[in-house]
Amino acid sequence: MFGMDGHDWAAIPERRTLATSIPRQALFDKLDRRAALTIVRAPNGHGKSSLIASWLRAHLASERILVWVSAPRPSSTLEDFWAVVLDRIHAAGIALPDVDDLADPFTAVAKSLNALSRPVLLVLIRPDLISEPELDDQLIELLALCHNLDLVVTLSGFGMFSEPYLLDTDHEVIGASELLFTRADTAHLLAQADVNTTDGDAEQITSLTGGLPALVRVAVPAVQTSGSRNREQMIGKNIAQAIDDY
């Protein structure tokens, strides 16, 4: 569905859990800087794509055209990857170039984006699943060719942009430690979930889960079922079980 501003905001993944709606203002500030390249790097479970989706939902009035590209299949080739990007660009309402250019999806993507007068935000989820090393250079080339483009990528390891400080491109990096929930984040999540809590619950959950968003999320129901008798012990037991189940 396209909004009144013409953006394909339906491309943003739906809010699946309360954990995706927690305001992470310090991280939002980094994303708000609108660097040409923003790298969100952390292992699975840190809520990388959820962070970006939450940030985008808070900025629905942006003048930028959003293009969201979900994680590719690990078996995808470079050509497969750029063909999917081209399809998502077209779905966002961006006109494609002449048919002769479509034989090379990367060139078609570059020409489509370069022809626009409006800025574009391209979000790539886990492009590092593509095993071909040329993708790093192609993404930097795309930024050089399309001056109205901002690129946000989520990565799980150091296979791509392993040394971003060496890039001759304006960039921002959000790392794994920054994505961990603080006690205040956990307390906010408990309040949103309408869970009856006592002093110390948020701190205990954050400590037992290490603040890993995926584990904090599964710990919330464990607190709900812990009752008041021997509460700290029961919370610890229930959280341990929830983590094992996860």
N, C-alpha and C positions, 0 to 999 in steps of 0.2 A: 504494500500500500504506500502511495506517495502522499506526503503531508502537504499542507497548504503552501509551503515554501518550495515544493517540487522535489524535495529530497526523498530518497528511498529509505526512510527510517525503519521500515519493516526489515531491513537487512540486519539490524542489530539483534542479536539473539535475545529471546525472551528472558525475562528475569525468572530464573528457575528456583532460586532459594533466597531467603532473607539475607544470606551472606553477601549476595551480589548488590545489595542496596545500601550497604554501610558506606557513609561518606568518608573517603580517604583523602582528605583535603591536601595533605602534603604531597601525595602522589598526583592528585588532580592538578596541583600547581605545576608539576613537572610536565604533565601532558599539555597544560595550557600554554606553556612556553612556545609551542608550535615550532619546535626544531624541525629542520628538513627531515631528519631521521631520528625516530625515537625507538630505542631497543628496550623491550621488557623481557628480561632474561631470568628464568628460574626453573627448577625441576617441576614435574607434574604435581598438582595439588596446591600450588601457591596462588591460584586464582588469577592468572595473567589475563585471559580473555574476559573474565568477569569484571576485572578492574576497568578494562577499556570500555566494555559495554556500559558499565555504571557511569563512567565519565561521559560517554556520548549521550546517555539518557538525560544527563544534567545540562546538556548543551544543545538541545533540539533546535534552538533558534540560530544555529551557526549558518553562515553564508556558504560554507564549504559543501561541496557534493561528497557524500560518503560512499565509498566502495569498500565493502567488507568481503574478504575472501577467506573461507573456512580452510582448515588444515587439509593439505593434499594427502592423497594416498602415498605411502612410502614407495610404492612401485612406479610413481609418476615420473615421467621424463621432464626435461626442461620445456619441451614443446607442449606437453600436456599441461604443465603448470601455467604457462602464459596463455594457453587457450582458455583455461578456466578464468584467469584474470580478465581476459578480453570479454568473456561472456558476462562476468559480473559488472564490468564497465558498461556494457550495453544495457544490462538490467537496470542500472542506475540512471538510465536516460541519456547517456553520452553517445553521440553519433559515432559510428564506425567509419574508418577511411574507405577509400575506393577498394573494390573487391580484389584488385591486383595485389594489394598490400596484405591481404588476409592470409596469404600463404606462409608468412612469417609472423606468428602471433606476437612476439616481442616488439617488432617494428610497428605492428598495428596498434598495440597498446600505447607505445610512445607517441605515434602520430595522433591518436585519438585524444590523449591527454594534452598534448602540446597545442592542439587547435582550440582549446577552451580558453575563454576569458575569465571564467570563475575558478576559484581555487578548489582543489580536490584533496580529500583525505583518503588515502589508500591504507587499509588495515589488512595486514597479512598474518594469518594465524599459522604458526609453526612452519614457515617456509624451509626451516632447517631439516624437515623430513625429506626434502629433495636431496639426493646424495651427490648431485653433480656440483663441483666447486665453482663453476662459472656463474652461479646465481648471485653470489656476492657482488661480483663486478657488474652484472647486468642491473642490479638494483641501484647501485651507485650511478651507473650510466643513465638510468631512467631519471634519477633526480637531477642530473646535469642537463638532460635534454628538456625536462619539463619544470620550468621555474615556478609554476603555480601549484606544484605537487608537494604535499607533506606525506611522509611514509611512517607508519607505525608497524613494527614487527614484534611478534612474540617468539622467543627462542627458549629451548630447554637446556641447551649445552653451549659449547664454545666452537661448534663446527662452523658457525657463520659469525662474521664480525668479531673474531676472537680478540682483536686489539683495536677497539673503536677509536681510541685516542690517537691512532695513527691515520685516521681517515681525514681527508681534506674536505670534510662535509660537516656542516653544523649538525650536532647530534646531542641527544640526551639519553641517559641510561638509567633504567630502574632495575635494581637487583633483587635477589631473593630475600635478603634480610629486610628490605624495605616493605616487602609484601606480607610479612608476618603480622598477625594481629597483635596489637597491644592489649593491655588489660582494658583500656577504655573502649577499644573496638569490640572486644568480647562483651563488655557490659552493654554496649549499644545493641548488639545482636540479641542478647537476652531480653532486653527491653522490647525490641521489635517483635520478638517471638511470644511476648506476653507470658513469659515464664516467671513463676514465683521464685524469687531469689532471696538470699540472705547475704550479709556482708562477707566477702571473701570468695563467693562463688566464681566470679569472673577471674579473679587472680588464680584460683585453683585450676580452672579450666585452661587458662592460658599457659600455666606452668606445665600441666600434664600433657598438653598437645604441642608444646613448643610454639604455639601461636600459628601453626600451619592451618591456613584457612579451611582446607578440606576436612581436617580433623576437628577443628572448632565447630564446624557445621554439624558433624555427626554427634558431637558431644552435647549439644543443646537438648535433644530429647532425653539424654541420660540424666541431665539435671532435673528435668521435669518429673521424672519417675523416681527420684531419690528420696522424697519425703523429708521429714524433719528429724527423725530418730537416727542417731549416729550419721548425721548428714554428710560430714566430710568423708567418712569412710565409704559410705554408700556411693557418693559421687565418684570417688576414685575407682571403685569396683565397676560401676556402670559405664564410666568413660572407657576403662580398659577393655571392657567387653565390646563397646561400640567401635573402638579402634580396631580390635581384632576382627570384627565382622566386616569393617570397611576394607 
